[in-house]
Structures are given as structure tokens and as C-alpha cells.
Amino acid sequence: MKTDDFDFELPERLIAQTPLSKRDESRLLVLHTETAQIEHKHFSDILSYLKAGDVLVLNDTKVMPARLYGTKEQTNAFIEILMLKEEASDTWQCLVKPAKRIHVGDRVTFSPKLSAVCTDSKEDGIRYFHFEYQGIFYEILDELGEMPLPPYIHEKLKDKDRYQTVYAKNVGSAAAPTAGLHFTKELLEKIQSKGVSIEFITLHVGLGTFRPVNVEDVTKHKMHSEFYMMDEKTAEVLTKAKSEGRRIISVGTTSTRTLETIIKTYGTFKACSGWTDIFIYPGYQFEAIDALITNFHLPKSTLIMLVSAFAGKDLILKAYREAVEREYRFFSFGDSMFITK
């Protein structure tokens, strides 16, 4: 299985640069895997595809304003860092540009309130920093940091909250779980009123989101680990739904990887937390989910491989070609798919 097998032509004009003013007015491509039928709707129409007894699983991670700009103390060189995950108290794994300028022992100053000392150096631009600050760390980060928008988005984000889901709760992500950006509080209330159970898990999105697949053979790609959590209530609801044959509908690839990690590890859903580096590509046998809400993903990415594993590569690429022809908006601020049987 080659990485190039998951490539497709995408005109640059279809890469969404800004979010829509109303979240649920994005378009929705409905892909029926058993019949290969494709429907074209709007996201608010998702309500008509959900039914009483379904369980909708959302990732409630909250994106940190994790991109910081500072200067190297010794030379005044301009340094950009993206905080990825906290490894120990106040020590963070970071992606650095330009990484070649930062070595162990170097200090980067972001403001009089915040600086960081490099404590370790890894490949691929990764450095570890111990942060020193005056005050409350996350308040300082909120003041100084920028939302870590993906590199294909060139427009400035006017409203930080548009790169958060309306249900974001647990701070720790370096990127948004973008499939959830389409939901409004009102739409979620309508979904619940229909008898659909809405449950939450947490996966803090990390380095894997920013790393392309650079190997020719898909199976040689190594995923970076990300932290996940599931509480007792969610585990009980999911276990009961599975035993009764009710649908578990995952919102996003992050929720999917969390659910599949837990059921593969424990043989059931259970309250737990840990790190996952699960890599899902065609040939994978899904055990946790029955349907998937997801955005349109980058060519040759691990995410298009995951949805190809769920729906079939040929069918996904057919749906993507149709989405391009109909000028759907792609990637983080783009439109959505509902993949179902």
C-alpha cells in the first residue's frame, strides 16, 4: 500500500481560509457505504440522519493558543514555537522554527512575564522547553499566544473561538478537532431532543496533525502519541449501546482513534486514560464505531487513510472527486462528510 494511492487533485481555491459566519451552514456530503450513494446537504440536515438511540461521541478537547513568538536571548534571533504537549510540570514538547538556531541551554523570551529554556533537542524541529513565568500560566498564554492554525491557512483568524468547538472544555490541544466545528449549541439541543445520547471523550491533538506521511510504504509511517481520556459515564453509555446494537457515531478522526484504541486495548469501553499512537489505514477492522462525521482531509494524510479504512479507498476518492467538482470547501474550516451504511 503506497502513500501515493491516497493522493487526489485539489485546486488551491477550495482550501477554506476562513470559517463561515454560521457554523451549521457548512455543506454536508452524505456517503452511504453499502449503496455507494452520495447526497449533498447542509450540516444542519444531519438531524434527519440521526435517530433515537444513537450515541454521538464528541471530543471535548480545547485548543491552546499554543503558537508563541520570541527572541533568543543570546542573539536576538526571532523564534517561533508551537507547544505540542506537556511532558512534565512546565516542560513542553515544542515544534520550533528555525530549529537549527535553538540548542540545549538556549533561552527564548516571549515577554517580561514569560520565557523558556531549551532542555532537550530532538529531530524534525522538536525541542523541549522548561517555561518560567510570573502569574498564571494559561492566562499568560491566552494573552500572548496565537491559535495554531494549520500552515495551509494564510488568513488571520478574527475570532479565536471559531477555532474551538462550542463544547470545548479540557485545555491541551495543539489543533482543533475540526469535525466538531460545525455544531452549534442549538443543533446539539435538537439532536438530544430527538433521543440521541451525546457523550464526550477527550483526545489532545498533537504532533501527528502537523506531520505529513513522508514514507512511500504506508505501513512504515510512525504516528506520534496523543493523550486521551474517557470517563465512567461515557463508558457505561457506550457499552450499553454496543450490547443493544445501537449506533455509535463518532465525530471526527480524533474521537474515532480514541474509541478504537480503548476497545482494542480492553475489549470493551471503560473509564481510562493513556497515550495512543494508533494508525488506522485500509485493512483495519473497526470495532467501536458505526458511522463517522468528518471533514475533508489533506491528500496522502493519515486522516484520509483512516476514512478510507472505514468507507473503502475507492469510494472515498470517488466522493472526494465529486466534492471537488461541486466546489466543496476543504480542510479545517471547510465542509463536512457523514459516512454511514
N, C-alpha and C positions, 0 to 999 in steps of 0.2 A: 504494500500500500504506500503510494507516493504522496508527498505533500502537494505536488502539482495537481493531483487528482481533485483537489478541493479549491482550485482556482476558478475565478469567473471574471468576466469583463464588467467593470463598474465605472461609468462616467463620473468624473470628479464632482460634477454639478449636483449629483444625487447624494453626496455626503452632507448630512444635515449639520449646519453650523450653529444654529440657534434653536432653542425649544419653541414649540408652538405656544401661543398665549393661553390656550386651554388644553390641559393635559389629555383629556379623553377624546379630543377631536382628531387625534392622530389616526391614520388609516390602519386597518387590520386585515391581513391576509389570513384566511382560514384554510388550512391544509388538512384534508381528510386522507389519512394514510391508507385506509383499506380500499377506497374507491379512486384515489388519486385526484379527487375533485378539488378545485381551488375556487374559493369565494372571495369577493372583495367587499369589505365592510369598513365601518369606523369603529374605533376601540370601544365606544360606549355600547356597541352591539354585542360585546362579549357577554352581556347579561343574558341574551337569548340562547347562548350556547352552554350556559351553566344550569344545573338543576338541583333541586332539593336533595340533600345527602352528600353532594360533592364536598370535598375538602380542598380549599385553596391555600397553598403554602407560600408565604411571603418571607423575604429576607429583610429583617428589620435593622440591618447594619446602618450606621450613619457615617457619611464621608467626613473625614477631617479636612480642614483647609491646609493640606499637607505639603504644598509647594512653597518653599521659602527661598528668599534671595538674600545673600550676604556677601561679605568680603573676607578673604583670607587675611588673617592678622599680620602675617609676616610680609606679604607683598601687596596687599590691597587688591588682589585679583578678584574679579566678580565670580561668585559661585552660586549655582542653583542646586538645591537639593529637594528630593521628593521623599518624604518619610513613608516607609512601607509598613513596618511592623515593629512593635516594642519587644525587644529581646530580653531586657532586664529593666529594673527601675531606672527610668530616664535615659536608657540606652536604646537607640533605634537603628534598625537596618534602613539604609537610605540609598537611593539612586542619585548619583552626583554627576553634574556637568559643569566644567570639564573635569572628569575624574582624574586625569593624569596630573592635575595640579594639587591634589589632596593626598597626603601621606599620613601615616600614624604620627600623632603628636601635633598635627596642624590644628589651629583654632579658626573657626569661622564665626564672625559676629554678624548678627541679624539686626540687632537694635541694642540700646543700652540695657534692655531688660533680658535679652536672650542671646546666648552664644552656645557653641558646641565644639567639643574636641574630638578629633578622629581617634578611635581606639583600635580599629582593625581595618584591613584593606583586603577586598576580595576581587575576583574577576568581574567582567561585564559592568563596570562602573559602580559596583556595590561597595559602600563604605559603612562602617559602624561609628556612630557618634554618641557621646555622652553629653546630654544637654544640661546647661546651667542657666538658671533663670531667677528672677525676682518676682514673686507673686504666684498666681495660679496658672499652671502651665497651659491648660486648654483655653483659658481666657486670653493669654498672650498669643497663642496660636491662632485663635479666632480673629485677633486684631491684626496680626502680621501676615498670616498665611493666605494663599490663594487656593481656590478649588483646583484639584489636579486633573484638569480636563485632558482627554487624550490628545496626542500630537496632531491628529488629523483635524482637530477643531481649532480654527485660527481666529474666530471672533471672541471678543471679551464677553464674559458672562455678566449680564447686568444684575441679575438676582441670584445670589448664592443658593437660595432654596430650590431653584429649578434643577439643580444637580443633586437634590435629595428627594427621596420618596416622601409622600405625605405621612408615612408611618415610621420613618427613620427614628431609631431610638438609641441603639448601642454604638457609641463612637468607636471607630477603629479602622475604617476602610480607606484605602488609597484610591478607590474608584467607586462609582455608584453601581448598584445592581439595576441596570438601566431598564430591564423589562418592567420593573415596578413604577417607573416614572409616569406611566400612562394613567395610573389610578388616581382618582380624586376621593376625598372623604365621602362625598355624596354617592359616588358609584359604589364604593365599598359598603355603604349602608344599604343600598338597593340589593346588592349581592347577598348580604346577610339576611335581608327581609325575605329573600327567595328560598331560604332554608339551607344556604351554603355555609359551611363552617369555615371561618377564616382563622388560620393558625400561623404562628411566627417561629422561624428559626433564625439563627444568626450565622453568617459567614463573612468575615472581614476580608474583603477583596485585596489581594496583594500583588506581588511582582508578576505573577503569571499573566495578568491582564495586559502588561506592558511589553511582554516578551513575545516576539514572533517565533514561529517554528522555523528554525534555520537548518534542519536536517532534511535530507532527501527522503529517508525512510521514516514514516510517521512513528513507528514503534520505538524509534531511538530517541524521541523527544522526552525531555525530563521536565515535569511540572514542578513549580515551586510550591511549598506547603502554605496553607492558609488556615487560620483558626476558625473553628465552628463551635456552636452550642445548640443544644435542644433541651427544653425544659420538660418537666414531668407531664404537664397538661397536654402539650403538643404530642408527646409520645403516646399518651393514652388515646387521644382522639384519632391519631393516625393508625394505631394498632387496631382499634375497633373498626375503623373504616375498611382497613385491609381485610379483616376477618369477615366482614359483611359484604365484600365485593363492591364497595362504593368507590367512586373515582377519587384518586389523589392527583390534583392538578398543581404542578409546580410553576411558580412564577420566576422564570429566569434560570440561566445555567448555574448560577451560584446556589440557588435553592436545590436544584437538581443534584449537583455534586455533593451537597451536604446530605440529602436524603439517601442517595445511593451509597455514600460512604458509610453511613450508620447501619443501613440494613445489610450491607455486605460484611461489615465488621462484626455485628452482633446477631445477625439472623432475624432481627425484628427492630422496631423502633423503640428507643429507650432514652431516658434523660441522660445526657452525656456531654462532654466537651473534649476537644482534642485538635489535632492538626491533620489536614488531609492534603495529599498530593495526587488524588485520583485523576486519571487521564482517561476520558471516555471517547472512544472512536469506533467506527463501524466494526461489528463483531461482538461488541459489548452487549450483554444481556441485562436489560433493565428489570429491576425487582421492586423498586419503590414507587415509581410514578406511572400514571395512565395517560396524562396529557400534559402539554407544555405551552406556556406563554413566553415568548422570547422576542428579542429584536432581530434585525438583520445584521449579520456579523461580517467581519473582515475576511477577504479571501485568504485561504491557506492558514486560517487561525485554528486554535484548539476548539474554539466555540462553534465554528461551522462543522468541525469534525463531530462534536457532541450531538448537534441536531441531526447530522447525517446518520449517526448511530441510531437515533430514535426513529427517524422517519424513512431512512434509506437515502443513500447519497444521490442517486439519480433523480429521485423525487424532489429532494431539497434543491438541487441545482436547477431542475425544471421550474420550481416555484420562484427561485431567485431570478431566473431569466425573465419570467413573467413580471416580477416586481420591477425589474429594470425597465422593461418595455412600457410599463404603466407609470413609470417615474415615481415609485415609492421613495421615501426618504430613508437613508441608510445610517446605521451605527447608533451611537449613544443617544442623540437627540432625534433619532429617526422614528419610523413607523414600526409596527408590531406584527407578529405572527401568532396564531393559535394553531398548534399542531395536535390533532385529535384523531381518533379512529373513525 
